[in-house]
Amino acid sequence: MTLQLAVAIALHQLATVIWVGGMFFAHFALRSSAQHRLDPPQRLPLLLSVFQRFFAWVWIAVAVLWVSGLWIFLGIYEGAMAWHVDAMIGLALVMTALFAYIYFVPYRALGQRVAAADWDASGRRVAIIRRIILVNLGLGIIAAMLGSAGRYLQ
Ligand code: HEM
């Protein structure tokens, strides 16, 4: 039981680091550097390619978070958990829905607009993606803090 718990929590943490850390890097380091250093014809295909690689990892992180989270929640704690886990699950639902929206709507459109070299429309899609990533970053930080510190606030 202890080994199972350790594996589930390690996977849960790893997925958190990849998703939340990746959003932090994208927002606070990559975005402003690309904005200041590159013109739209260089910047927007670069961002598309970054999203392509990062979003594949995010899908994996989302799957691992849900499976490991449910594993801890149902399998180990037998569903008897406190308010901080309910809040984490609520935040995870919103974050997953927002990420799916990014992936299937503005990100998909960004691929088409970049292929057509339509930089104005591409820039608008990137602005939408950036705003939603910022919201998800805030929610992800709160979820991670609840997951690690919430148990001490009972
Ligand atoms: C974006 C989504 C999520 C993030 C960022 C997140 C983050 C975390 C973190 C950092 C921990 C602390 C792990 C440790 O003990 O070191 C944790 C614990 C936990 N998470 Fe999540 N989590 C997310 C989604 C979920 C989901 C979807 C579930 C359940 C379906 C879940 C269930 C749990 C449970 C049961 C714990 C253990 C809490 C405790 O022992 O007090 N999490 N989470």
Residues whose N, C-alpha, C, O or C-beta is under 5 A from the ligand:
A	BS01	HEM	I9 T16 L65 W66 G69 L70 I72 F73 V85 M88 I89 A92 M95 G140 A143 A144 G147 S148 R151
